[in-house]
Amino acid sequence: MDAIKKIVDENHKLYRMFLLFISLLISAIIYNMFLLPLNIVTGGTGGIAQITLFVFDIDPAFMVLILSLLCTIISVAFLDFDKTASTIVVSFLYPAMVKLTEPLVNYMTVNPNDIFIVVIITGVILGFANGLMYKSGYSNGGLTVITQTLYKYFHIPVGKSGMILNGIIILVGGYYFGITATIYAIISLYIRSVITDKVLLGVSNNKAFYIITTEEEQVESFLMKDLCHNVTIFDVKGAFLEKKQKVIFSVIPSREYYKVTEGIKQIDKNAFFVVTDAYEVVGGK
């Protein structure tokens, strides 16, 4: 059994490394073929490298390598070994891929009239690549190390510090490349974040309903008898009035979302309900 487990673990590790390799390769290709030629600065070490290329004519792959190594040193000094190990891998692998894929720009030119379409496509592809990377369990290193360090020692949320750091880089890029390029960068970043979430979580086929109503029995009957869905009821207490109430919980297929919301409103127009995406539903009938 131990031998089998070891083989499975090794195969899983190879699969994770494969996902990491593919995601970094895709990112490097998009960086060289589209982001660099179009001057679209989307933050990170790549964004800094674009700015230093324009201002000081420093090779982007070399600058990404230097910045990544600096971040690795910070990781070694302030973060744990697991985070540092993945950072070291990416610190050398990504700059190498950026350098190796540089010649690809000679084989494709972007029509200025198609830039908006290109921005959308690059956002989608980079979102897919990021999703693969996060699924591999590795960190993309770079400025992520700084945000993790700020969180560990100063309790600044990673999302907030990351947004500030990347925002500064994007604004500096806007100073050198213009407001239009900045707008394109923001559009690309937004699309990338949406696609990354979709790759990680998948598409939600179900909605989870949390309902508080004075017409508990009617809502329960509507969900169970009319729509044939299971219902769970649990007791809660409001923090402000400390009033005990019951919450009706049910998972509904997304295609019935409108039917459920309208049905609840017809039964109790003052009903309070919250709807969230349910990405994975296991068990039940």
Solvent accessible surface area in square Angstrom, and as a share of the most:
residue,aa,sasa,rsa
1,M,185,0.82
2,D,122,0.63
3,A,68,0.53
4,I,105,0.53
5,K,129,0.55
6,K,139,0.59
7,I,104,0.53
8,V,86,0.50
9,D,69,0.36
10,E,88,0.40
11,N,85,0.44
12,H,106,0.47
13,K,107,0.45
14,L,118,0.59
15,Y,123,0.47
16,R,66,0.24
17,M,67,0.30
18,F,119,0.49
19,L,16,0.08
20,L,0,0.00
21,F,91,0.38
22,I,46,0.23
23,S,0,0.00
24,L,5,0.02
25,L,55,0.28
26,I,35,0.18
27,S,18,0.11
28,A,0,0.00
29,I,48,0.25
30,I,7,0.04
31,Y,7,0.03
32,N,6,0.03
33,M,27,0.12
34,F,30,0.12
35,L,8,0.04
36,L,28,0.14
37,P,63,0.40
38,L,30,0.15
39,N,60,0.31
40,I,3,0.01
41,V,6,0.03
42,T,12,0.07
43,G,9,0.08
44,G,20,0.20
45,T,15,0.09
46,G,11,0.11
47,G,1,0.01
48,I,43,0.22
49,A,0,0.00
50,Q,5,0.02
51,I,19,0.10
52,T,18,0.10
53,L,61,0.30
54,F,118,0.49
55,V,59,0.34
56,F,139,0.58
57,D,118,0.61
58,I,51,0.26
59,D,48,0.25
60,P,10,0.07
61,A,6,0.05
62,F,112,0.47
63,M,26,0.12
64,V,0,0.00
65,L,50,0.25
66,I,63,0.32
67,L,32,0.16
68,S,8,0.05
69,L,55,0.27
70,L,94,0.47
71,C,6,0.04
72,T,13,0.07
73,I,111,0.56
74,I,54,0.28
75,S,0,0.00
76,V,95,0.55
77,A,67,0.52
78,F,92,0.38
79,L,18,0.09
80,D,73,0.38
81,F,158,0.66
82,D,112,0.58
83,K,79,0.33
84,T,9,0.05
85,A,37,0.28
86,S,13,0.08
87,T,2,0.01
88,I,71,0.36
89,V,50,0.29
90,V,9,0.05
91,S,2,0.01
92,F,112,0.47
93,L,48,0.24
94,Y,34,0.13
95,P,5,0.03
96,A,46,0.36
97,M,9,0.04
98,V,0,0.00
99,K,102,0.43
100,L,138,0.69
101,T,10,0.06
102,E,45,0.20
103,P,69,0.43
104,L,63,0.31
105,V,55,0.32
106,N,119,0.61
107,Y,178,0.68
108,M,94,0.42
109,T,127,0.74
110,V,34,0.19
111,N,76,0.39
112,P,104,0.66
113,N,136,0.70
114,D,66,0.34
115,I,38,0.19
116,F,99,0.41
117,I,99,0.50
118,V,20,0.11
119,V,1,0.00
120,I,59,0.30
121,I,85,0.43
122,T,1,0.01
123,G,0,0.00
124,V,62,0.36
125,I,57,0.29
126,L,9,0.05
127,G,0,0.00
128,F,92,0.38
129,A,0,0.00
130,N,27,0.14
131,G,0,0.00
132,L,22,0.11
133,M,7,0.03
134,Y,94,0.36
135,K,110,0.47
136,S,0,0.00
137,G,56,0.53
138,Y,25,0.09
139,S,24,0.16
140,N,55,0.28
141,G,3,0.03
142,G,9,0.09
143,L,26,0.13
144,T,39,0.23
145,V,1,0.01
146,I,47,0.24
147,T,6,0.03
148,Q,37,0.16
149,T,17,0.10
150,L,48,0.24
151,Y,116,0.44
152,K,102,0.43
153,Y,105,0.40
154,F,139,0.58
155,H,143,0.64
156,I,61,0.31
157,P,74,0.47
158,V,65,0.38
159,G,59,0.56
160,K,113,0.48
161,S,4,0.03
162,G,15,0.14
163,M,139,0.62
164,I,86,0.44
165,L,46,0.23
166,N,47,0.24
167,G,25,0.24
168,I,93,0.47
169,I,16,0.08
170,I,15,0.08
171,L,126,0.63
172,V,58,0.33
173,G,2,0.02
174,G,16,0.15
175,Y,173,0.66
176,Y,79,0.30
177,F,36,0.15
178,G,31,0.30
179,I,127,0.64
180,T,78,0.45
181,A,13,0.10
182,T,12,0.07
183,I,86,0.44
184,Y,46,0.18
185,A,0,0.00
186,I,97,0.49
187,I,49,0.25
188,S,0,0.00
189,L,50,0.25
190,Y,152,0.58
191,I,32,0.16
192,R,43,0.16
193,S,58,0.37
194,V,55,0.32
195,I,41,0.21
196,T,11,0.06
197,D,74,0.39
198,K,86,0.37
199,V,29,0.17
200,L,69,0.34
201,L,98,0.49
202,G,29,0.28
203,V,108,0.62
204,S,16,0.10
205,N,107,0.55
206,N,37,0.19
207,K,44,0.19
208,A,8,0.06
209,F,0,0.00
210,Y,86,0.33
211,I,0,0.00
212,I,42,0.21
213,T,21,0.12
214,T,124,0.72
215,E,65,0.29
216,E,47,0.21
217,E,141,0.63
218,Q,102,0.45
219,V,0,0.00
220,E,49,0.22
221,S,43,0.28
222,F,28,0.12
223,L,0,0.00
224,M,84,0.37
225,K,158,0.67
226,D,98,0.51
227,L,24,0.12
228,C,106,0.63
229,H,33,0.15
230,N,88,0.45
231,V,29,0.16
232,T,74,0.43
233,I,61,0.31
234,F,81,0.34
235,D,106,0.55
236,V,49,0.28
237,K,121,0.51
238,G,30,0.29
239,A,101,0.79
240,F,187,0.78
241,L,136,0.67
242,E,116,0.52
243,K,122,0.52
244,K,165,0.70
245,Q,67,0.30
246,K,93,0.39
247,V,11,0.06
248,I,1,0.01
249,F,53,0.22
250,S,1,0.01
251,V,44,0.25
252,I,0,0.00
253,P,22,0.14
254,S,37,0.24
255,R,205,0.75
256,E,29,0.13
257,Y,90,0.34
258,Y,155,0.59
259,K,109,0.46
260,V,0,0.00
261,T,9,0.05
262,E,54,0.24
263,G,12,0.11
264,I,0,0.00
265,K,100,0.42
266,Q,154,0.69
267,I,44,0.22
268,D,16,0.08
269,K,174,0.74
270,N,124,0.63
271,A,20,0.15
272,F,124,0.52
273,F,48,0.20
274,V,65,0.37
275,V,42,0.24
276,T,62,0.36
277,D,64,0.33
278,A,15,0.12
279,Y,83,0.32
280,E,142,0.64
281,V,75,0.43
282,V,127,0.73
283,G,62,0.60
284,G,74,0.71
285,K,225,0.95
